[in-house]
Amino acid sequence: MKVHVVGAGLAGLSAAVKLAEAGHAVELSEAAAQAGGRCRSYFDPQLGAVIDNGNHLVMSGNRAVYDYLSVIGAQDRLAGPDEAKFDFVDLATNERWQIHPNLGPVPWWVTAPRRRVPGTRAADYLALAGLLQPKAGQRVDQAIHCEGPVWRRLMEPFLLAALNTTPEIGSASLAAAVVRETLAKGGRAYRPRIAEPTLAAAFVDPALAYLESKGAIVRFSRRLRSIAFEGDRLSGLTFADGEIAVGPDEAVVLATPPWVAGELVPDLSVPDAFCAIVNGHFLAKSPPGASAIIGVIGGTVEWIFTFEDRISVTISGADHLVDLDRAVLARRMWDEVASVLGLTAALPPWQVVKEKRATFAATVEQDAKRPPARTRWSNLVLAGDWTQTGLPATIEGAVRSGFQAAALASTPQAR
Ligand SMILES: Cc1cc2nc3c(=O)[nH]c(=O)nc-3n(C[C@H](O)[C@H](O)[C@H](O)COP(=O)(O)OP(=O)(O)OC[C@H]3O[C@@H](n4cnc5c(N)ncnc54)[C@H](O)[C@@H]3O)c2cc1C
């Protein structure tokens, strides 16, 4: 059968890849001139280099991510340590430590002072159990105590990165889903993984090559403007370059962001509050032996990523920073990076990328607005990190939604 996939972010790409793998005819239409959506790489003239819109961290236990990468032949494009190790710096006290969870599910690492947060006891970690089975509708601060060094130096940065929302007010069930799939499974499931050398090289270019090899049609700069419905079926798509009829044996996977889907599909409930992520990229070499990822406590910067020729900084839940002048932000970030890495160099060439609607706000209210993949039209299914995946807005969630949409679009009920 033929399936039209609209939107070539990771949800659309993974849907297209699964459909093509199963032998379906796929036509993928993307409004932008490139694929990747919120997970993209591009040449930045200010730096004279290819950069990612933002650093993306995935975990070794992200099973859909690895399934996707294995289909497109890109399993080797994620780099990271053999063990779960996370270096941290507290800018206020200049303390440095490493969290070093053991690989198995019994978390004995919390009993080893050199592997856990300084100033904590093993018993402090027991309190996190409340996050494994929260009550429906609870916020994180209703499920666990959000105070003390385990919170401030471990759970707060971890959950802020996972939810991209002030963790205390985040949905406990979304936080729990992440904790169950990572921390609760043991270090083997949360060894950090970063795309090498770029997001496009890992997640996007191999997918496009795979689709081409399967005869799929991929069209860029092709924005979907409206959808026609007839009875319980979607019957036509109007793109910027013209209208096409969608036949009785065809299906559509709509993998656009929620604000676009909400305009195209009548009466669709979608998340409508978003949180920003700000990234700073600096053309500078890291000192020898610098960790690939460093968590920063007590500063503006939250995570530092060191690459061969650049240093990048990520700040999640960054709505308070999006209106700040870029040069001011770059200076502030660089001062903190220099202090953490012991660099004395003046501000190098930089770029600041502000993604205002990086993810939907991972609150209870917004989670309740996420629609299921199936719609009331038999041949229209939704995909995207904002659909009801049970996870916060992450690559893993986007890919799972794409896979699910592919399965639904190719089942008889979907036609
Ligand atoms: C700065 C930043 C950092 C992040 N860090 C992480 C991280 O560390 N780990 C992690 O797991 N996740 C991270 N995320 C989240 C991750 O990027 C997203 O969850 C994922 O990329 C969402 O994919 P998607 O396909 O659902 O949506 P999108 O990427 O938004 O894809 C939607 C696509 O639809 C296209 N489109 C829009 N309108 C139309 C139209 N009318 N017609 C056709 N096409 C249309 C868009 O151009 C886009 O390509 C981060 C996000 C950002 C922005």
PDBQT file of the ligand as one rigid body, heavy atoms in Angstrom, charges set to zero:
ROOT
HETATM    1  C1  LIG A 501      17.610  22.124  21.380  1.00  0.00    +0.000 C 
HETATM    2  C2  LIG A 501      16.988  20.779  21.611  1.00  0.00    +0.000 A 
HETATM    3  C3  LIG A 501      17.645  19.835  22.394  1.00  0.00    +0.000 A 
HETATM    4  C4  LIG A 501      17.063  18.587  22.618  1.00  0.00    +0.000 A 
HETATM    5  N1  LIG A 501      17.745  17.666  23.344  1.00  0.00    +0.000 NA
HETATM    6  C5  LIG A 501      17.273  16.407  23.428  1.00  0.00    +0.000 A 
HETATM    7  C6  LIG A 501      18.063  15.391  24.042  1.00  0.00    +0.000 A 
HETATM    8  O1  LIG A 501      19.148  15.648  24.563  1.00  0.00    +0.000 OA
HETATM    9  N2  LIG A 501      17.571  14.125  24.063  1.00  0.00    +0.000 N 
HETATM   10  C7  LIG A 501      16.360  13.803  23.503  1.00  0.00    +0.000 A 
HETATM   11  O2  LIG A 501      15.992  12.620  23.506  1.00  0.00    +0.000 OA
HETATM   12  N3  LIG A 501      15.587  14.760  22.924  1.00  0.00    +0.000 NA
HETATM   13  C8  LIG A 501      16.024  16.039  22.862  1.00  0.00    +0.000 A 
HETATM   14  N4  LIG A 501      15.262  17.001  22.256  1.00  0.00    +0.000 N 
HETATM   15  C9  LIG A 501      13.920  16.646  21.755  1.00  0.00    +0.000 C 
HETATM   16  C10 LIG A 501      13.989  15.997  20.362  1.00  0.00    +0.000 C 
HETATM   17  O3  LIG A 501      14.703  16.810  19.482  1.00  0.00    +0.000 OA
HETATM   18  C11 LIG A 501      12.550  15.866  19.866  1.00  0.00    +0.000 C 
HETATM   19  O4  LIG A 501      11.804  15.084  20.787  1.00  0.00    +0.000 OA
HETATM   20  C12 LIG A 501      12.433  15.202  18.487  1.00  0.00    +0.000 C 
HETATM   21  O5  LIG A 501      13.405  15.674  17.597  1.00  0.00    +0.000 OA
HETATM   22  C13 LIG A 501      11.026  15.482  17.960  1.00  0.00    +0.000 C 
HETATM   23  O6  LIG A 501      10.840  14.892  16.694  1.00  0.00    +0.000 OA
HETATM   24  P1  LIG A 501       9.418  14.981  15.979  1.00  0.00    +0.000 P 
HETATM   25  O7  LIG A 501       9.562  14.298  14.668  1.00  0.00    +0.000 OA
HETATM   26  O8  LIG A 501       8.369  14.539  16.906  1.00  0.00    +0.000 OA
HETATM   27  O9  LIG A 501       9.157  16.544  15.749  1.00  0.00    +0.000 OA
HETATM   28  P2  LIG A 501       9.898  17.619  14.816  1.00  0.00    +0.000 P 
HETATM   29  O10 LIG A 501      11.351  17.409  14.892  1.00  0.00    +0.000 OA
HETATM   30  O11 LIG A 501       9.372  18.954  15.217  1.00  0.00    +0.000 OA
HETATM   31  O12 LIG A 501       9.423  17.261  13.347  1.00  0.00    +0.000 OA
HETATM   32  C14 LIG A 501       8.307  17.822  12.721  1.00  0.00    +0.000 C 
HETATM   33  C15 LIG A 501       8.645  18.084  11.247  1.00  0.00    +0.000 C 
HETATM   34  O13 LIG A 501       7.468  18.516  10.574  1.00  0.00    +0.000 OA
HETATM   35  C16 LIG A 501       7.830  19.542   9.661  1.00  0.00    +0.000 C 
HETATM   36  N5  LIG A 501       6.628  20.323   9.338  1.00  0.00    +0.000 N 
HETATM   37  C17 LIG A 501       6.038  21.291  10.098  1.00  0.00    +0.000 A 
HETATM   38  N6  LIG A 501       4.927  21.737   9.481  1.00  0.00    +0.000 NA
HETATM   39  C18 LIG A 501       4.822  21.049   8.317  1.00  0.00    +0.000 A 
HETATM   40  C19 LIG A 501       3.859  21.069   7.254  1.00  0.00    +0.000 A 
HETATM   41  N7  LIG A 501       2.774  21.866   7.277  1.00  0.00    +0.000 N 
HETATM   42  N8  LIG A 501       4.081  20.232   6.184  1.00  0.00    +0.000 NA
HETATM   43  C20 LIG A 501       5.162  19.410   6.154  1.00  0.00    +0.000 A 
HETATM   44  N9  LIG A 501       6.077  19.356   7.149  1.00  0.00    +0.000 NA
HETATM   45  C21 LIG A 501       5.894  20.155   8.222  1.00  0.00    +0.000 A 
HETATM   46  C22 LIG A 501       8.887  20.315  10.431  1.00  0.00    +0.000 C 
HETATM   47  O14 LIG A 501       9.658  21.141   9.569  1.00  0.00    +0.000 OA
HETATM   48  C23 LIG A 501       9.686  19.181  11.072  1.00  0.00    +0.000 C 
HETATM   49  O15 LIG A 501      10.723  18.733  10.243  1.00  0.00    +0.000 OA
HETATM   50  C24 LIG A 501      15.784  18.281  22.059  1.00  0.00    +0.000 A 
HETATM   51  C25 LIG A 501      15.116  19.236  21.301  1.00  0.00    +0.000 A 
HETATM   52  C26 LIG A 501      15.700  20.468  21.077  1.00  0.00    +0.000 A 
HETATM   53  C27 LIG A 501      14.971  21.487  20.243  1.00  0.00    +0.000 C 
ENDROOT
TORSDOF 0
